[in-house]
Amino acid sequence: MKVYILEHRWDNADNEGSEIQVFSYDHLNMARKTMRDAAEKIRAQWEQDYTWEDENSIHLGFTDSLYGTVYAWEIYEREVL
């Protein structure tokens, strides 16, 4: 059986970390929507945005005078037993 793993990583002035969400194999569109919605909430707060994205990943980057901030999401397909 296959599943989709949505990994969210962040590194900013306050903290860094990651979280994982698992979606069943027939919910790829839900995983992509979850990723896009989360990225849009963060992107809306920034004046400058250094972003790249494709269908299964989004990378948001922002640099101010003291610290760089990064938020990233990636969707992986994995086989599970």
Residue frames relative to the residue before (quaternion, step in Angstrom):
aa qw qx qy qz dx dy dz
M 1.0000 0.0000 0.0000 0.0000 0.00 0.00 0.00
K 0.2421 -0.7693 0.5758 0.1343 3.58 -1.05 0.78
V 0.0979 -0.7592 0.6408 0.0581 3.53 -1.27 0.61
Y 0.3517 -0.6842 0.5827 0.2619 3.54 -1.34 0.19
I 0.2004 -0.7629 0.6091 0.0824 3.53 -0.96 1.00
L 0.1329 -0.7607 0.6313 0.0713 3.58 -0.83 1.02
E 0.0862 -0.7971 0.5976 0.0109 3.56 -0.52 1.21
H 0.0980 -0.7704 0.6294 0.0269 3.56 -0.92 1.00
R 0.0271 -0.7886 0.6139 -0.0241 3.58 -0.76 1.12
W 0.0072 0.7946 -0.6070 -0.0030 3.56 -1.14 0.63
D 0.0156 -0.7554 0.6551 -0.0071 3.51 -1.27 0.56
N 0.1931 0.7765 -0.5747 0.1716 3.56 -0.47 1.20
A 0.7583 -0.4002 0.2566 0.4460 3.57 -1.27 0.03
D 0.7050 0.4785 -0.2633 0.4525 3.60 1.08 -0.66
N 0.7949 -0.1636 0.1467 0.5656 3.58 0.96 -0.83
E 0.1964 -0.7384 0.6215 0.1729 3.51 -1.36 -0.04
G 0.2229 0.7827 -0.5612 0.1510 3.54 -1.15 0.49
S 0.2446 -0.7423 0.5968 0.1816 3.50 -1.32 -0.32
E 0.0773 -0.7620 0.6390 0.0709 3.50 -1.33 0.34
I 0.2613 -0.7657 0.5779 0.1064 3.53 -1.20 0.65
Q 0.0480 -0.7472 0.6609 0.0499 3.54 -1.15 0.75
V 0.2217 -0.7699 0.5871 0.1159 3.58 -1.06 0.78
F 0.0959 -0.7810 0.6168 0.0183 3.55 -0.98 0.99
S 0.5149 -0.6305 0.4723 0.3382 3.58 -1.00 0.75
Y 0.7010 -0.5213 0.3015 0.3821 3.54 -1.21 0.60
D 0.7156 0.4338 -0.2641 0.4796 3.61 1.04 -0.63
H 0.6532 0.5080 -0.3149 0.4650 3.61 1.25 0.27
L 0.1733 0.8057 -0.5451 0.1541 3.60 0.99 0.74
N 0.6497 0.5195 -0.3275 0.4480 3.61 0.93 -0.81
M 0.6271 0.5209 -0.3329 0.4739 3.60 1.06 -0.68
A 0.6355 0.5156 -0.3282 0.4718 3.60 0.99 -0.80
R 0.6630 0.4978 -0.3057 0.4681 3.60 0.93 -0.85
K 0.6507 0.5055 -0.3189 0.4684 3.61 0.96 -0.80
T 0.6266 0.5314 -0.3303 0.4647 3.59 0.97 -0.84
M 0.6545 0.5130 -0.2970 0.4694 3.58 0.96 -0.92
R 0.6890 0.4823 -0.2859 0.4593 3.62 0.80 -0.99
D 0.6557 0.5185 -0.3158 0.4490 3.61 0.91 -0.87
A 0.6605 0.5002 -0.3053 0.4695 3.59 0.93 -0.88
A 0.6621 0.5032 -0.3079 0.4623 3.59 0.93 -0.85
E 0.6480 0.5308 -0.3248 0.4391 3.59 0.95 -0.80
K 0.6149 0.5472 -0.3486 0.4484 3.61 1.01 -0.72
I 0.6947 0.4480 -0.2714 0.4930 3.59 0.94 -0.85
R 0.6462 0.5438 -0.3163 0.4321 3.59 0.90 -0.94
A 0.6345 0.5617 -0.3259 0.4191 3.62 1.02 -0.75
Q 0.6626 0.5243 -0.2994 0.4432 3.61 1.19 -0.44
W 0.7015 0.4875 -0.2544 0.4535 3.62 1.21 -0.32
E 0.4099 -0.6820 0.5456 0.2631 3.54 -1.10 0.70
Q 0.7616 0.2140 -0.1216 0.5995 3.57 0.98 -0.86
D 0.0592 -0.8108 0.5817 -0.0262 3.52 -0.95 0.88
Y 0.0868 -0.7684 0.6335 0.0280 3.55 -0.74 1.09
T 0.1375 0.8338 -0.5022 0.1835 3.53 0.13 1.36
W 0.0558 0.7301 -0.6785 -0.0591 3.48 -1.29 0.46
E 0.0262 0.8048 -0.5912 0.0457 3.51 -1.12 0.64
D 0.0678 -0.7307 0.6728 0.0939 3.47 -1.41 0.30
E 0.8006 -0.3234 0.1964 0.4646 3.55 -1.25 -0.17
N 0.8198 0.2310 -0.0914 0.5160 3.61 0.99 -0.82
S 0.7697 0.2436 -0.2106 0.5513 3.61 1.11 0.47
I 0.0605 -0.7529 0.6545 0.0334 3.52 -1.24 0.64
H 0.0618 -0.7701 0.6347 0.0174 3.55 -0.98 0.90
L 0.0807 -0.7763 0.6248 0.0227 3.57 -0.72 1.11
G 0.0258 0.7944 -0.6061 0.0315 3.54 -0.86 0.92
F 0.0122 -0.7785 0.6271 -0.0227 3.52 -1.08 0.75
T 0.0996 -0.7918 0.6003 0.0525 3.57 -0.95 0.83
D 0.0792 -0.7483 0.6551 0.0671 3.54 -0.89 0.95
S 0.7582 -0.4144 0.2401 0.4423 3.59 -1.22 -0.05
L 0.7688 0.3792 -0.1980 0.4753 3.61 1.10 -0.52
Y 0.8382 0.0544 0.0556 0.5397 3.57 0.91 -0.82
G 0.3492 -0.7049 0.5737 0.2281 3.55 -1.10 0.65
T 0.1782 -0.7694 0.6070 0.0884 3.55 -1.10 0.73
V 0.0318 -0.7995 0.5997 -0.0146 3.55 -0.93 0.90
Y 0.0097 -0.7350 0.6779 0.0099 3.52 -1.13 0.84
A 0.0370 0.8138 -0.5773 0.0559 3.59 -0.81 0.93
W 0.0956 -0.7601 0.6413 0.0419 3.52 -1.16 0.77
E 0.0412 0.7822 -0.6213 0.0210 3.57 -1.05 0.77
I 0.2394 -0.7464 0.6056 0.1368 3.52 -1.10 0.79
Y 0.0905 -0.7854 0.6123 0.0065 3.52 -0.88 1.07
E 0.2948 -0.7074 0.6073 0.2095 3.56 -1.14 0.62
R 0.0108 0.8149 -0.5775 0.0477 3.59 -0.79 1.01
E 0.3967 -0.6757 0.5736 0.2388 3.49 -1.23 0.65
V 0.0591 -0.7866 0.6141 0.0235 3.59 -0.93 0.90
L 0.4755 -0.6812 0.4835 0.2759 3.53 -1.19 0.58
